[in-house]
Amino acid sequence: MTTAASVDPSRCKQSSIWFQQLRYLASEVWKHSGVTLVTAVVTVVIFAFPKLTNSLQLDFDSVAEGQWWRLLSGHLTHYGVQHLFWDLLMFIVLGAICERQNRKLFGWVFFSMATGVSLAVMFACTEVSEYRGLSGIDTGLFVWLIIDQLRACLAGRDRYGAAFWGIGGLLLIGKLIFEMVTGDILFVQTDGFKPLFESHLAGAVGGGVAALATIAHRSDA
């Protein structure tokens, strides 16, 4: 005859608490950063299947033939692990912050920014035929965040905060100048693909427009 092993009630209670906390955390992440989370997961899935990557990259000829979805899906495709890592890392961090602060606008801004960067690349970079990556959107999100935080610091007379975000803006400008002069990008090895300064510049412009839209939206609220 076998006997059932006894279980410490305190361990069951502790496990239940951890499970509830995990559920709450997941709920909060989904509530405040749903678009960012879904985009990140889809990006990883696409990268795992090379054929899917090829069919979703921003191929200019395919767009001209009517495959307009590539204007959006092209940003979710990447050329290699390092390209994916840096693009996705920056997107998750910046996207989560911007989406949490501007939940009502984030989806529209993301859609508009992705479309704007793709169109800018198509018309300005006639020497290339395809485009991949989130870096243009990352740049736009960074500009959006900097302007938004700088405005808040100036309104609150926070000189140190304003200086911090102002320096961040200057560093971004320096990065864009570096890319324009050298034709290279920081952090990522560009073997196998050509970095496009135009995509980052278009993203920066989109981020500035998003910041202005945010200010207008808050003034109407």
N, C-alpha and C positions, 0 to 999 in steps of 0.2 A: 504494500500500500504506500503510495507516494503522498507527500504533504506539500502544499503550496508554500513557496517562499514568502516570507513576510516582507513588505515594502515600507520603508520609513515614510510616514505621512508628510514629514517636513520636506523631504526631497520632492515628493509629488507637488506640494504646494509651491516650492521654489521653481520647479520646471514650469508650472502653470503661469507663474509671474513672469518668467523670462519669455514665454510664448506670447503672453499678452503685450508685453513691452515691444516685442518684435513686430507683432501685428500693428501696434499703434505707430511704430516708426515707419513701417511700410505704408500705412495709410497716410501719414503726414507727407512722406516723400511723394506719393502719388497725387495727393491733394495739391501740393504746392509746386511740384516739378514734373507733372505728368508728361508734358510734351517733350521735355528734355530727356526723360527716362526712356520713353518709347523710341525717340530718335536714336539714342545711344544703342539700345538693344537691336534695332533694325540695322544699324550701321555694322555692328559686329556680325550679325547673321549674313548680311550681304558679302562681307569680306571673306567669310568662310566658304563661299561658293564662287569660284572665279568666273564661271559661265554667267552667273547672275550679275556679277560685277560688270562684265562686258556688256550685258544687255541693258544696264541701268546707268552707265556712265554718261556724262554730257557729251554726246557725239553730235557735232554740229550738222552733219549731213542728215542724220536721222531726225533731228529736230526740224530741219527744213522740209522733211518728208511728212511731217505731222505728228511725230512722237514728242509732244510737248511736255509730257511728264518728266522727261530727262532734265528739264530745267530745274526740277526739284530733286529728283533721285540722284543726279550726278554728284551732289554734295555728300551723299552717303557712301560713295565708292572711293577706294584708296589704292595707291600703287604698291604699298608694302607695309610691313608690320610697324616700322618706325614712323612712317607717314600716318598710319592709323592711330598709333599710340599718342603722338603729340596733338594731333587734331582733336581726337576724342577726349583726351584729358582736359584740354582747354575748353572744349565745348561743354563738358559736364559741369565743370566748375563755374564758368561764366553763365551758362544757360540756367543752371539751378538758381544762382543768385538773381539774375535778371527776371526769371519767371516768377520767383517768389515775391519779388518787389512789384512786378507788373503783370499779374496773372491775367487780367482782362485783355491786355494788349499783346502779350507775348506771342500767342499763336499767329496773329495777323502780322506782327513784325517779323517773325521767323519766315513766314511764307513770302512776304514782300522782299525781305533781304535776300533770301535764296534766289528768287526770280530775278531781282535786280543784278546780283553778282553774275549770274549765268548770262544774262543778256549783255552785260558790259564786256564779259570775256569773249562772247561770240562776235561782237562788233569791233572790239578793240584789238583782239589777238588773232588776226586773220592768218598768221603764220602757223598756227596750231589747229588741230582738227578735233581735239577732245579735251576734257577737263574732269578732274576728280578732286574731292577733298572738301573739308569743312573750314579750311583756314580763312577764307573770305568772310564767312559768317562769324567765325571766332573773332576776327578783327572788328567786325561790326558790333558784336556784343560787348567787346572791351570798351569801345568808344562810347556806347550807350551807357555802360556802367560808370565810366569815368565822369561823363558830363552830369549824370544823374547824382552821383555822390558829391561832385564838386559843387553843384547847385545847392544841395542840402547843407553842405558845410558852410558855404558862404551865407546862406540864409540863417544858419544858427551861429554865425560868427565864430566858427571853429577854425582858427588859423592853421593849426597843425594838421587837421584833417584836409583842409583845402590845399596846403602845401604838399601833402602826401599824394593826393590825387592829381594835383598839377604836375608833379614830377612824373607820375605814371603816364600822363598825357604826353609829356616831352619825350619820355623814353619810347613811346609808341611812334611819335613823329620821327625820332632818330632811327627806329627800326625800318620804317617805310623808306626813309632816305637811303639807308644802307642797301635795301633791296633794289631800289631804283638805280643806284650807282653801280652796284656789283652784279646785279642780275641773279643773286643767290638769296637764300632765306636762312634765318638762324635756326639752330637746334636740329633741323632735319637734314639728313643726307639726301641730296637730290639726284643721285644716280638712278637713271632709268626714266626720269621725267623732268620737264622744264618748269621751274617755278614761275608763276605769273604775278608780277607786281600789281597788275591791273585789277586782279580779283581782290587783293587786300585793300587797294585804294577804293574800289567800289564798295567794299564792305564797310570801310571807315565812313564813307559818305552816307551809307544806309544807317549806320549807327547814330550819326549826327541827326538825321531826319527822325529816327526813332526817339531820340532824346527830346527833340522839339515837340513831337506828338505826345510824349509823356507829360511834358510841362503843360501843354494845352489841355490835355485830358484832366489833369489834376486841378487846373484852374477852373474848369467847368463843373467839377464835382462839388 
